[in-house]
Amino acid sequence: MDFLNDWMAEHLPDAFTDDPAVITDFADQVMTAAEKQGLSRRDISEEVGSVFQVILEAIQNRSGRRYYSSRWG
């Protein structure tokens, strides 16, 4: 999902975090940004499942400024 990957590249910190409160805040921010772009929460959830889990995996598995999650291809 390009929107999610692009958003994470711009907004996630360079430092690793696994703090649930921080990741929950990022998940809320990305969903708000998606809605402003006309993407529904339901569409994103159907595409990637848990946005929280995607962000956590992406932080753990980032390569440069691109983020990767097993939840999308």
Backbone bond lengths (Angstrom), bond angles and torsions (degrees), N, CA, C in turn:
res aa  C-N    CA-C-N  psi(-1)  N-CA   C-N-CA  omega(-1)  CA-C   N-CA-C  phi
1 M - - - 1.456 - - 1.519 107.75 -
2 D 1.315 116.04 109.63 1.461 121.83 -175.11 1.521 112.96 -61.18
3 F 1.338 117.08 -42.74 1.459 119.39 -179.10 1.522 110.80 -56.47
4 L 1.303 116.97 -48.53 1.459 121.66 -177.15 1.523 111.32 -64.50
5 N 1.304 117.22 -44.72 1.459 120.84 179.77 1.526 110.75 -63.88
6 D 1.325 116.93 -43.97 1.462 120.54 178.79 1.519 111.33 -63.32
7 W 1.327 116.96 -42.27 1.459 120.52 179.31 1.531 110.21 -62.31
8 M 1.308 116.85 -45.09 1.466 119.72 -179.04 1.529 111.11 -63.79
9 A 1.325 117.75 -38.76 1.461 121.06 179.58 1.524 111.37 -61.70
10 E 1.326 116.87 -31.65 1.459 120.79 -179.56 1.523 113.69 -86.76
11 H 1.333 117.84 -28.89 1.457 120.01 -167.57 1.524 116.76 -114.51
12 L 1.308 118.29 -22.43 1.461 118.39 -176.99 1.516 110.45 -79.40
13 P 1.324 116.24 148.76 1.468 119.77 -178.56 1.530 111.62 -72.07
14 D 1.316 115.47 157.28 1.463 120.03 175.52 1.524 111.20 -73.54
15 A 1.306 116.93 -24.75 1.459 121.38 -178.99 1.531 110.24 -84.91
16 F 1.327 116.25 148.36 1.458 122.03 177.50 1.520 110.27 -71.67
17 T 1.306 115.99 139.91 1.460 121.96 170.30 1.517 108.52 -144.52
18 D 1.320 115.82 142.45 1.460 119.83 171.53 1.531 109.42 -125.33
19 D 1.331 115.64 20.68 1.464 122.20 178.95 1.530 108.98 -69.74
20 P 1.339 117.90 116.22 1.462 120.56 -177.14 1.532 113.63 -57.84
21 A 1.323 117.38 -35.52 1.468 119.87 -179.90 1.525 110.97 -65.75
22 V 1.321 116.80 -40.40 1.466 121.46 179.34 1.529 110.00 -67.10
23 I 1.310 117.20 -44.92 1.463 121.06 -178.70 1.530 110.54 -66.85
24 T 1.326 117.48 -38.87 1.460 121.07 176.21 1.523 110.56 -61.31
25 D 1.331 116.89 -41.19 1.459 120.93 177.70 1.538 110.48 -61.84
26 F 1.339 116.99 -44.72 1.464 120.12 176.95 1.530 111.13 -60.70
27 A 1.332 116.93 -41.95 1.466 120.68 179.91 1.526 110.64 -61.99
28 D 1.325 116.93 -42.09 1.461 120.57 177.20 1.529 111.04 -63.44
29 Q 1.336 116.31 -42.11 1.460 120.70 179.80 1.532 111.51 -63.11
30 V 1.325 116.44 -44.68 1.470 118.66 -178.09 1.524 110.98 -66.91
31 M 1.316 117.96 -36.44 1.458 119.77 179.28 1.526 110.82 -68.37
32 T 1.313 118.13 -38.03 1.460 121.67 175.97 1.524 110.53 -63.78
33 A 1.326 116.73 -44.09 1.465 121.19 178.58 1.525 110.83 -63.80
34 A 1.321 116.84 -39.50 1.469 120.85 179.30 1.527 110.84 -63.05
35 E 1.315 116.31 -44.03 1.463 119.99 179.49 1.529 110.90 -61.78
36 K 1.327 116.93 -36.96 1.468 120.68 177.43 1.523 111.43 -65.77
37 Q 1.330 116.96 -24.59 1.468 122.15 178.26 1.529 111.78 -92.04
38 G 1.339 116.42 3.23 1.458 120.24 178.53 1.513 114.66 88.06
39 L 1.322 117.44 11.20 1.470 121.83 177.49 1.526 108.30 -97.56
40 S 1.309 117.01 129.08 1.460 119.84 -178.87 1.527 110.98 -83.18
41 R 1.322 114.59 154.15 1.469 120.58 175.72 1.528 109.79 -58.47
42 R 1.300 115.74 -39.25 1.467 120.09 -178.81 1.530 111.01 -62.96
43 D 1.346 116.73 -44.61 1.463 120.25 179.71 1.526 111.28 -60.64
44 I 1.323 116.33 -42.88 1.467 119.85 179.97 1.519 109.97 -66.57
45 S 1.311 117.09 -44.94 1.464 120.36 179.82 1.523 111.87 -62.30
46 E 1.330 116.85 -38.27 1.459 119.55 177.33 1.522 111.18 -66.30
47 E 1.328 116.86 -34.00 1.461 121.86 -178.14 1.530 112.42 -75.29
48 V 1.330 117.08 -44.43 1.468 119.79 -172.08 1.522 114.56 -119.41
49 G 1.316 117.96 -6.95 1.461 119.21 -176.08 1.514 110.44 78.94
50 S 1.299 117.51 -123.11 1.460 123.00 -178.04 1.531 111.01 -81.47
51 V 1.329 116.08 115.11 1.469 120.39 176.94 1.529 109.36 -64.41
52 F 1.321 117.37 -37.48 1.465 121.27 176.28 1.526 110.32 -54.95
53 Q 1.330 116.37 -49.51 1.463 120.98 -178.32 1.528 111.51 -65.36
54 V 1.323 116.74 -38.89 1.467 120.41 178.18 1.521 110.15 -61.08
55 I 1.328 116.93 -45.26 1.469 120.05 -179.51 1.516 110.51 -64.90
56 L 1.325 117.80 -44.22 1.459 120.63 178.14 1.528 110.93 -58.98
57 E 1.331 117.14 -49.08 1.471 120.81 179.38 1.526 111.29 -62.59
58 A 1.307 116.24 -39.46 1.463 120.16 -178.57 1.521 111.22 -64.26
59 I 1.319 117.01 -42.41 1.466 120.22 178.07 1.526 110.07 -62.93
60 Q 1.321 116.52 -40.42 1.461 120.73 -178.83 1.522 112.65 -71.38
61 N 1.334 117.69 -26.44 1.464 121.38 -171.53 1.523 114.30 -119.87
62 R 1.300 117.81 21.69 1.458 118.33 -176.10 1.524 111.39 -69.86
63 S 1.315 113.61 151.87 1.463 121.87 178.11 1.519 106.82 -132.70
64 G 1.305 116.82 106.51 1.462 119.77 -173.81 1.512 108.80 66.99
65 R 1.312 118.17 -130.25 1.459 122.22 179.28 1.515 111.91 -101.99
66 R 1.335 118.36 8.32 1.458 120.67 175.92 1.525 107.83 -102.11
67 Y 1.292 115.79 147.48 1.444 122.01 -176.45 1.515 109.36 -116.41
68 Y 1.322 115.32 146.65 1.453 120.07 -175.83 1.518 109.88 -130.91
69 S 1.302 115.07 140.27 1.447 121.93 175.35 1.516 108.53 -138.60
70 S 1.308 116.62 148.43 1.460 120.70 177.45 1.533 111.09 -70.18
71 R 1.304 117.32 -7.64 1.461 121.24 -175.85 1.518 113.85 -84.64
72 W 1.329 117.81 -5.98 1.460 120.18 172.19 1.502 108.97 -142.22
73 G 1.334 116.05 159.34 1.447 122.75 -172.25 1.435 118.88 -74.47
